């Protein structure tokens, strides 16, 4: 980890519940709602609480507890309209979107919101969804090759006049997008844990999202990406998924997680697990984001319990610093009851993180 990166305050993002069912596949009560009214209020709460980003989800079909979904790009714009500083990351799928269409959409929103929109390029894990909407389902590494071309085209259209590109998936000839986005360009995020995903991040992405994990396991991924990035002269920043349960005692927080798991929907969890593991098994190394995920991990879509932000505000703040030490630049958070827990996190946890960061910087300055 470079000194410059390690000294930047860690950033916070939250999953936007624009998809029904919340962030856990469970029948536990969730005071969370997928409607625009709920989410605009949540965005305002998050902005006041000190969050930097919100990430909208992209789903086209129902399943795994997500019966209703709002489209991500237009929903992101609605959240931006309701806020003043928060950045919103719109998740998109190459295939349903083309680089030309997305470049136009995001550039317009970029101008309307003074540059507060970003994109998350989702290579795809849900084969049934692609089949349902008539989109071809590519092999694992082909999906990432397509995503890399998508990103190269997106950035090319945003920066060049008479952009020309002849790839295996996309072609442009003398295309000039006007106006161009406001500088700096919209940030480009991506996820994944496979070899293809990490290699793509090391070449073209601004940010790399990984599933929840321990600091030791996160550090392995970060070091791998940094080594690859050194060869290409490109270093993405790292975002780590986590499901936060902050309570007055650790026992109370652990009890909430146990209740989530006890009330999990086994059929939906197992079906989700089969789908995502099949996607990973299709990679050459036969391992993807959810390769080592057990039933309890899969109850929270992206292994959020593994990051262990479960306990008192002080415990959570200290664990966030451990993830930062492992190389995380951003923590992407899910919650059970979003509005009230995002507010609590901003009031009780983020100030402790900033205090720990300041104390560390003071110690470094004294040592130097």
N, C-alpha and C positions, 0 to 999 in steps of 0.2 A: 504494500500500500504506500503510495507516495505521500510525502509530508503534506503537500497541498491538499490532496483529497482528504487525508485524515483530519485536517484542521477545519474543514468546512462543517458547519452545523448539519447534523443529519436531517433529512427532509421526511415529511409525513404525507402519505396519501391514504385515501379510503376507497374501498369498493363502492360504487354507486349501486344501490338496490333497484335498478330499473328493470329487474327481472323478479318475478314473484318467488316466494319461498325463502327469501333471505339468503344467508351465506352458509347455512347448514342444512343437510338433508335429514330433518328431524321434525317431529310433531311438537317439540317444545314450544311454549308460547314465545312469539317474537313480536315485539311492539315496533315492527318495521313494515313499511308499505312501499309498493312499487310505483305508486302514482306520481305524477308530476308535482302535485301540490306538496306531498310529503318530501319529495326529493329537492325541490327548490328551497324549502325551509331547512332541510338537512345541509344543503350546500352553504347556506348563510351561517348556520351554526358552526360548520367545519371551518369556514373562513375566519370567523371570530375566534375559534379555538386554536388557531395557529397551523392548520393544515395547509400544505402547499399545493397538493394535487387531488383531484377526484378521478377515478377510472370507471367509465361506463362499460357495461358488458354488452357483447354481441351474441345474441341467440336468435335463430329464425324459427325453431320448432320447439314445441313443448316437450317436457321430459325431466325426470329426476327432481321432481318437485317444482320445476319452473314452468308453470302452466301459461303464464302471461309474460310478454316481453315488449318493451319499447325499443325502437331502433336507436342505435347508439349515437350516430352523428347528429341527428336532429335533436335528440334528447340532451346531448352535450351542449348544444347551442342554447337550449332553454335554461340550463343550469348557469351558463356563462351570463346570460341575460339577467339572472337574478343575483349575481355577485359582482364584486369589483376587483378583487385581487386573485382569487382562486384560479388555478389553471385546471382545465378539464381535458382528460385524455380519452379520445374516442376510439374504441376497439373496432377494427374492421377486418374482414376476411378477403384476401386475394381470391379471386374467382367471382363471387358476387359483386365485388368492387373491381374496377380497373384503375390503374394509376392516373389516367387522364381525368376520370370522374372525381376521384378522391382529391386530386390536386386542386381542381376547381372548387369543390365543396370547402375544403379546409382553408384555402386562400381567402375565400369570401368571409368565412367565420373569423379568420385571423384578422381581417381588416375591421370587421364589425365589433370585435372584442379587444382591440389593441394588442393582439398577439398572444392571447391567453389559451389558445387551443393547441393540443398535441394529438398524436395518433399512436395507437398500439396495434402493430401488425400481427394478427393471429394466424399462424400457418394452418391451423385446423387439426382437431382431434376427433370430431364427431362425424363419422362416416355417414350415419343415418340421416343427419341433417343435410349434408351435401346431396345425398340421393333424393331426399324429399323435395328439394327445390331444383332438381335437375342439373346440378353442377357436377362435373367430373371429379372423381375422387382419385388423387394422385398417390403414388407411393410416398413413403415417409420422406426420404431425402429430396424427392422431386418437389414436395410441398415447400421445403425450405429453399430450394433453388428458385422456385417461383417467387417466394417472398423476397429473396435477395434482389432479384430483378425488379420486383415491384418497388422496393425501397430505392434502388439506383435510379429508376425512372422517375419516381416521385421527387427525389432530390434534384435530378437533372432538369425536370420541368420547372421546378421552383427557382433554379439558378441560371439556366442557360436560355438564350434566344436561339430559335431554329434548332431545337433539341432533336437529335437523331439517335436512334437506338435500334439495333437489330438483335433481339435475343431469341431464346427458345419459346418464351411465353408472351412477350410484349414487343411491339414495334412502334416506333415513332419516326416521322420524317418531317424535318423542318418545322417543328411545332413550337410556337412561342406563346406562352401563357402571360397575359397581361390583365390586371396588374400582378406582379410578383408578390409573395407574402412580405409583410413587414419583417425587417431584420430584428433579432435573430430568427432564423428559420424555425418553423414548428418542430418541436422535438419528436424524434421517432423512437418509440419503445418496441420491444418484442419480448417474448417469453420462450420457455423451453429449457430442457436439461440435456438433450441428446448431443452427440458430437456435432451433428449438422447445425443445431441451434446455437451452440456456443461458438462454433467457427463463423457462422453468419454474423453474430453479434460482434465478434472481434474485427470483422471487416467493415460493417456498414451501419450498425445501429448506435444511436446516442445512449440508449438505456437498455439493460438486460434485466428482465424479471425472472426470478427463480422461485420455485415452490418453497414453502416453509421448511426449515431444517435447523440443525444445531449449528452453533458458530464454527465448530471444526469442519463440518461438511460444507458449510457456505464458503469457508476459506479455501477449501480444495477447488471449488468451482471458480472462485475469484482468481486464484493463482493460475489456473488453467487458461482462463480468458485473458489474463494479463500477459501471459507468455505468448499466446497466439497474437494478441494485439500488438505486442512489441515487434513482431515480424512484419505486420502490415502497417505499422505506424498509426494505429487507431485504438483508442481505449474507451470502451463504453463504461458508463456508470452502472452501478448495481442496485436493483431493487429487490427486497426480500419480502415474501408474503408472510403474514402472521394474523392469527385470530386473537384479539385482545379480550381478556376478561379481567378487568380491574375491580377489586372489591376491598373491603376494609381488612379482611384477613385472607391468607392464602387458602385456608380450609374452605372458606365460603366460595372463593373463585374455583377451586378444584371441584366442589360440589356442583357448580353450574355446568362445568364441562362433562361431568359424569351424568348429569341429567340429560344433556344434549345427546350423549351417546346412548343412554338407556332408552330414549324416546326416538332413536334413529329409525328410519324406514328401510329395513333390511333389503327388500326387493329393489328399491331405487338405488341404494348405496352400492349393492352388488352389480347392478346393471351399469351404473356409472363406472365402477371399477373395471368391469370387463371391457367397456368401450375404450377407456383411456389406456389401459394396459395393452390392449391390442394395437393401439396406435403406436405405443412405444416399442412393442415387439417387432413392429414392421421396420424399425431402424436397423442398420447393419450391425450395430453393437447389441441389438435386441434389448435396449434399455432406454426409457424415456423419463419424463417428469415424475410419473407415479410408479416407477419400477419396484420400489421397496415399500410402497404404501400398504398398510394393513387396513382392516375395516374401520378402526377408530380414526385413522388418518383421513380416510375417504369421506367420512361424515362431513368434514369441512373440505369443500371442493379442492383447495390447493394446499393441503397438508399444513394448514395454519396452526394447528395445535402443536406441531413439532417445534415451532419457534419459541414456544414456552413463555409467551407474554401473558401469563396466567398467575395472578397473585395480587399483592398490594402494589400501590403506585410506586413505592420505592424499589421493590423487587423488579417490576417491569422496566423502570428506568435503567436500572443496573444491567438488565439483560439486553436492553436496546444498545447500551454502550458496548456490550460484548459482541453483538452483531455488527456494530460499526467497526470494532477492532478487527473483525473477520473480513471486512471489506465492503460492508453495506453502506450505500450512500443514501438510501431511502427505505422506509418501512411502509409496505402496503397493507393496510389494516382492514379486517372485517370485524363486525360486532354483532351481538345478539339483538339489542334494542338500539338501533343506530342513533337516533337523535339524542337521546339522553346520555348514551355512553360516549359518543363523540364529544359532547359538551364536557362530560366528566374527565375524559382523557386530556382534553385541552386545559382543563382547570387544575388537574391533579398530577398528571404524568409528564406532559411536555415541559412544564417549568422545572421539574426535577432533572429531566434530561439536559436542559440548558444549564442548570446549576452544575451538574457533573462535568459537562463539556467545559464550562468556564473554569472550574477548579483544575481540570486537567491542563488547560491552556496556561493557567497561572503557574502551575508546577513546571511546565516546559519552559516558560519564559524565565523563571528563576534559575533553572538549570543551565540555560543558555547564557 
